[in-house]
């Protein structure tokens, strides 16, 4: 029983009555919530190697996970995203969230939504960089073409942080397929 709470009330596991945490006993997501809430730490991503080769699991501050792996040429096993693929997924996901949000605010009715991301890489010194990235937005529903194009342009020009981070080295373009017809 917690002495500072009303009778028969217990503190959440890992937290004492004063709101302090007992991190020694807290595990996983609970521990992350305690750290974030009480110590104001902003842990963004933690990456843990989970096999003897290159398979890794990335976990964000809210406990969501994804797998990453290397190419087969250096010993990976295709069990997760390769890091450069994650960049493409990030720009597609970031732009998709922006576009859906803008279209919802405009009261457009989206039935289906998908984004395909294509890219060209170029070797620069010892690494490769994306030189061209193309996003193909596929939207079905009662959506005006001009609204969708404006939402896509706003995402690219103003809102998508991933797009902004990549645009200094990459030419980023987009296409819209609205109700099965390419409009741009």
ZIMOFEN-V306305 format. One record per backbone hydrogen bond with DSSP energy under -0.5 kcal/mol. CO is the residue of the C=O (numbers start at 1). NH is the residue of the N-H. Records with the same first field share a line. If there is no record, write none. Layout:
# ZIMOFEN-V306305
CO: NH / NH
This chain:
# ZIMOFEN-V306305
1: 3
2: 5
6: 9
9: 2
12: 15
14: 22
16: 19
20: 16
21: 23
22: 25 / 26
27: 30 / 31
28: 32
29: 33
30: 34
31: 35
32: 36
33: 37
34: 38 / 39
35: 39 / 41
36: 40
41: 43
42: 44
44: 61
46: 59
48: 57
55: 50 / 51
56: 68
57: 48
58: 66
59: 46
60: 63
64: 60
66: 58
67: 81
68: 56
70: 78
71: 74 / 76
72: 75
81: 69
82: 85 / 86
83: 87
84: 88
85: 89
86: 90
87: 91
88: 92
89: 93
90: 94
91: 95
92: 96
93: 97
94: 98
95: 99
96: 100
97: 101
98: 102
99: 103
100: 104
101: 105
102: 106
103: 108
104: 107
108: 110
109: 111 / 142
112: 140
114: 138
116: 136
118: 134
120: 131 / 132
122: 129
124: 127
127: 124
129: 122 / 131
131: 171
132: 120
133: 173
134: 118
135: 137 / 175
136: 116
137: 139 / 177
138: 114
139: 179
140: 111 / 112
141: 143
142: 109
144: 148
145: 149
146: 150
147: 151
148: 152
149: 153
150: 154
151: 155
152: 156
153: 157
154: 158 / 159
155: 160
159: 161
160: 164
161: 165
162: 166
163: 167
166: 169 / 170
170: 172
171: 133 / 173
173: 135
175: 137
176: 178 / 183 / 184
177: 139 / 179
178: 181
181: 178
